[in-house]
Amino acid sequence: MASIEMRDIVKTYGDHPVLHGVDLSIADGEFIVLVGPSGCGKSTLLRMIAGLESISSGTMSIDGREVNDLKPKDRDIAMVFQSYALYPHMTVADNMSYSLRLRRTAKEKIAAAVAAASAKLGLDPFLARRPKALSGGQRQRVAMGRAIVRQPKAFLFDEPLSNLDARLREQMRAEIKRMHAEFGATSVYVTHDQIEAMTLASRIVAMNAGAVQQIGAPLELYDRPANLFVAGFIGSPGMNMLDGTMVSDNGTSLVRLTNGTTIALGQAVDLPEGTSVTLGIRPEHVAIRPVTGGVAASVELIEPTGLGIILHLTVHGLPFKIFTSDRALLAPGTNLTVGFPAERLHLFGPDGRRIALATPDGSMPLSLTAS
């Protein structure tokens, strides 16, 4: 296996910049997930690791060796594509063994490698079949088996599950995670699905508009998003964002929302009064207290998910979402009282970057008062 180092990686197509100086260190055995919206540059970066795209400037190293000008076949990298890329005229066994046959590997070693990979991926009953006789999930297993038999320095996955239905995606996520746990292979995985990113990654690289926004463990990005983009992209349903300005009342910092509602932060924040800010809270962290007084809200729309329900409501004229497992709140028109637990609030400055808030003593919801 191998480490991968990227230093100030830039990619341009003519005058059009795609990647803006990416710095990333991937340790031997890590499972890194590149996540972001379509067009953010994540697949381009993956293809540059594989050698399928040239590097405009910067340095790429694999296992301590610079590979900027090294051909794909000489990088010892295996790639699993979204489209499976299987040879339709070959059997499963022949597809899995093709790269080894090209290298003139001994027949005995080829047979042993295919048998081992097939057993791990549950492909033994299908070795004599051709791809057209397989389901989507089985074809993806063959594509992974073809990569495994090579025993490469690193595995690259380019949105491998996007063509599968929801149930198969769940099963294949587990297969990929088990495979990584067993082989300990350095892996780089590209997806726009933040659930895949959260469940698979050792570390997530969140990208937007050709630039890295944040690198960290999945729960680090979830609990402490570096900026508004990461806060909005990681988490489902997405974080509630409320725009406002900083105000002060007898030394207490508050955020005055656009509808005039003020939210006391419970501590002093070192921002000038009048500074534009955004307050965020995840739907699953909103406190629901069906009592009189406080901040009233009425459920306007519900989305059952099985695991829980998403409530769409309005708080003082502002649209809001809550995720809850309380099925007693299923009826539209249900009146609620909501609060924001202090330890769950996120504050973002005018540049969109997160401002760290110390957790106040206790866990009482911060006060919301209409002005």
ZAMARGU-4260 file (C-alpha; in steps of 0.2 Angstrom, whole numbers, plus 5000, padded with zeros to 4 digits):
<rodrens>
0) 5000/5000/5000 | 5005/5018/4999 | 5003/5036/5004 | 4998/5049/4992 | 5004/5067/4993
5) 4997/5082/4984 | 5005/5099/4984 | 4997/5115/4977 | 4988/5104/4963 | 4981/5116/4950
10) 4971/5110/4934 | 4966/5122/4920 | 4957/5119/4904 | 4963/5133/4893 | 4959/5149/4903
15) 4946/5139/4913 | 4953/5135/4931 | 4945/5119/4938 | 4956/5115/4953 | 4964/5130/4963
20) 4979/5124/4973 | 4974/5108/4982 | 4985/5102/4996 | 4981/5085/5003 | 4991/5071/5012
25) 4984/5054/5012 | 4992/5041/5024 | 4995/5023/5020 | 4979/5013/5023 | 4967/5028/5025
30) 4950/5029/5017 | 4948/5047/5010 | 4931/5052/5003 | 4931/5067/4991 | 4913/5075/4992
35) 4905/5090/4985 | 4892/5095/4972 | 4893/5091/4953 | 4907/5101/4945 | 4917/5105/4961
40) 4932/5096/4954 | 4932/5080/4964 | 4932/5068/4949 | 4945/5078/4940 | 4957/5076/4956
45) 4954/5058/4956 | 4958/5056/4938 | 4974/5066/4941 | 4979/5053/4954 | 4976/5039/4942
50) 4986/5048/4928 | 4970/5050/4917 | 4971/5069/4918 | 4987/5079/4917 | 4993/5091/4931
55) 4994/5109/4926 | 5005/5113/4940 | 5010/5107/4958 | 5017/5090/4963 | 5009/5073/4965
60) 5018/5059/4974 | 5013/5041/4977 | 5023/5031/4990 | 5036/5044/4990 | 5038/5045/4971
65) 5033/5059/4961 | 5021/5054/4947 | 5017/5070/4938 | 5023/5062/4921 | 5021/5044/4925
70) 5009/5034/4914 | 4993/5027/4922 | 4999/5009/4920 | 5015/5013/4929 | 5007/5020/4945
75) 5000/5003/4952 | 4983/5010/4955 | 4967/5001/4953 | 4951/5011/4948 | 4933/5007/4950
80) 4922/5017/4939 | 4903/5022/4940 | 4900/5013/4923 | 4908/4996/4929 | 4919/4996/4913
85) 4918/4977/4911 | 4922/4968/4895 | 4905/4962/4888 | 4912/4947/4879 | 4922/4940/4894
90) 4916/4930/4908 | 4917/4936/4926 | 4932/4926/4929 | 4941/4933/4913 | 4936/4951/4918
95) 4944/4949/4935 | 4960/4941/4928 | 4962/4952/4913 | 4975/4964/4920 | 4985/4949/4928
100) 4985/4940/4911 | 4992/4956/4903 | 5006/4956/4915 | 5010/4938/4910 | 5007/4932/4928
105) 5008/4913/4931 | 4992/4904/4928 | 4992/4897/4946 | 4994/4914/4954 | 4980/4921/4943
110) 4968/4906/4948 | 4972/4909/4966 | 4970/4928/4966 | 4953/4926/4957 | 4947/4912/4968
115) 4951/4923/4984 | 4943/4939/4978 | 4928/4929/4971 | 4925/4921/4988 | 4926/4937/4998
120) 4914/4946/4986 | 4902/4931/4984 | 4905/4929/4966 | 4908/4910/4965 | 4891/4906/4957
125) 4894/4919/4943 | 4912/4916/4937 | 4906/4908/4921 | 4893/4921/4917 | 4895/4937/4906
130) 4891/4954/4912 | 4874/4955/4903 | 4868/4941/4914 | 4872/4950/4930 | 4863/4963/4941
135) 4870/4980/4944 | 4876/4975/4961 | 4884/4959/4954 | 4893/4969/4941 | 4900/4981/4953
140) 4906/4967/4964 | 4915/4961/4948 | 4923/4978/4945 | 4929/4978/4963 | 4935/4960/4961
145) 4945/4965/4946 | 4954/4979/4956 | 4957/4967/4971 | 4966/4954/4961 | 4979/4966/4956
150) 4984/4970/4974 | 4988/4988/4969 | 4996/5002/4980 | 4979/5011/4981 | 4961/5010/4976
155) 4952/5024/4967 | 4932/5024/4967 | 4923/5036/4955 | 4905/5037/4961 | 4904/5018/4960
160) 4886/5016/4968 | 4877/5030/4959 | 4869/5018/4946 | 4862/5007/4960 | 4845/5008/4968
165) 4844/5013/4987 | 4844/4996/4994 | 4859/4990/4983 | 4869/5006/4988 | 4867/5002/5006
170) 4873/4984/5003 | 4888/4989/4993 | 4893/5003/5005 | 4894/4989/5018 | 4904/4978/5005
175) 4916/4992/5002 | 4919/4996/5021 | 4922/4977/5024 | 4934/4976/5010 | 4944/4991/5017
180) 4944/4984/5034 | 4951/4967/5028 | 4964/4973/5015 | 4968/4990/5024 | 4971/4997/5007
185) 4974/5016/5004 | 4957/5021/4996 | 4951/5037/4988 | 4932/5038/4985 | 4923/5051/4975
190) 4904/5054/4978 | 4891/5068/4979 | 4881/5058/4992 | 4886/5065/5009 | 4878/5049/5017
195) 4891/5038/5008 | 4905/5051/5014 | 4899/5050/5032 | 4898/5031/5033 | 4914/5026/5023
200) 4927/5039/5026 | 4942/5039/5038 | 4943/5058/5033 | 4932/5068/5022 | 4938/5081/5010
205) 4924/5093/5007 | 4926/5102/4990 | 4917/5117/4981 | 4921/5126/4966 | 4938/5118/4964
210) 4944/5122/4981 | 4945/5111/4997 | 4933/5118/5010 | 4937/5107/5025 | 4947/5091/5029
215) 4943/5080/5044 | 4934/5065/5052 | 4916/5064/5047 | 4909/5069/5064 | 4921/5083/5064
220) 4913/5091/5048 | 4896/5087/5055 | 4899/5094/5073 | 4911/5108/5068 | 4909/5114/5050
225) 4922/5126/5045 | 4910/5137/5034 | 4893/5139/5028 | 4896/5127/5013 | 4901/5113/5024
230) 4887/5116/5036 | 4874/5116/5022 | 4881/5101/5012 | 4885/5089/5027 | 4869/5082/5035
235) 4852/5077/5029 | 4840/5086/5031 | 4851/5101/5029 | 4855/5113/5043 | 4843/5127/5046
240) 4851/5144/5042 | 4845/5160/5049 | 4852/5177/5044 | 4854/5191/5056 | 4865/5205/5064
245) 4874/5206/5080 | 4867/5216/5094 | 4871/5218/5112 | 4860/5220/5128 | 4868/5224/5144
250) 4884/5214/5139 | 4875/5199/5132 | 4878/5196/5114 | 4862/5192/5103 | 4858/5189/5085
255) 4843/5199/5078 | 4836/5189/5064 | 4829/5197/5048 | 4811/5196/5055 | 4815/5205/5071
260) 4817/5190/5083 | 4832/5190/5094 | 4842/5175/5100 | 4853/5177/5115 | 4869/5168/5113
265) 4872/5167/5132 | 4890/5173/5131 | 4900/5188/5124 | 4905/5186/5106 | 4919/5197/5099
270) 4910/5205/5084 | 4905/5223/5082 | 4887/5227/5084 | 4878/5227/5067 | 4890/5213/5060
275) 4880/5202/5048 | 4880/5184/5054 | 4871/5168/5051 | 4865/5157/5064 | 4863/5138/5061
280) 4855/5123/5070 | 4852/5106/5063 | 4834/5100/5062 | 4838/5085/5073 | 4845/5097/5087
285) 4830/5109/5088 | 4821/5106/5105 | 4803/5103/5104 | 4794/5108/5120 | 4775/5107/5119
290) 4771/5120/5133 | 4763/5137/5134 | 4774/5152/5131 | 4791/5153/5122 | 4792/5153/5103
295) 4776/5146/5095 | 4777/5137/5078 | 4764/5127/5068 | 4768/5112/5057 | 4764/5116/5039
300) 4770/5100/5031 | 4777/5083/5036 | 4789/5071/5027 | 4788/5053/5035 | 4805/5044/5032
305) 4802/5028/5042 | 4816/5032/5054 | 4808/5048/5059 | 4798/5063/5052 | 4804/5080/5044
310) 4793/5094/5050 | 4791/5110/5040 | 4786/5124/5050 | 4788/5143/5052 | 4795/5152/5066
315) 4790/5170/5067 | 4789/5170/5048 | 4805/5161/5044 | 4804/5143/5036 | 4812/5130/5047
320) 4814/5111/5048 | 4814/5099/5062 | 4818/5081/5062 | 4810/5070/5076 | 4805/5053/5080
325) 4789/5058/5089 | 4775/5052/5078 | 4762/5061/5089 | 4767/5077/5078 | 4762/5069/5062
330) 4747/5080/5059 | 4749/5097/5050 | 4743/5111/5060 | 4750/5104/5076 | 4756/5118/5087
335) 4774/5117/5095 | 4785/5127/5105 | 4803/5127/5100 | 4820/5131/5108 | 4838/5131/5102
340) 4850/5121/5114 | 4865/5131/5117 | 4877/5117/5114 | 4870/5114/5096 | 4871/5132/5089
345) 4883/5137/5075 | 4888/5155/5072 | 4895/5160/5055 | 4903/5177/5052 | 4901/5189/5037
350) 4914/5179/5027 | 4904/5163/5030 | 4917/5155/5042 | 4912/5147/5058 | 4914/5156/5074
355) 4918/5145/5089 | 4905/5147/5103 | 4910/5141/5120 | 4897/5129/5128 | 4888/5139/5142
360) 4886/5130/5159 | 4871/5119/5158 | 4860/5113/5143 | 4845/5124/5144 | 4839/5131/5127
365) 4845/5149/5123 | 4831/5161/5124 | 4821/5167/5109 | 4811/5183/5111 | 4801/5193/5098
370) 4805/5211/5098
</rodrens>
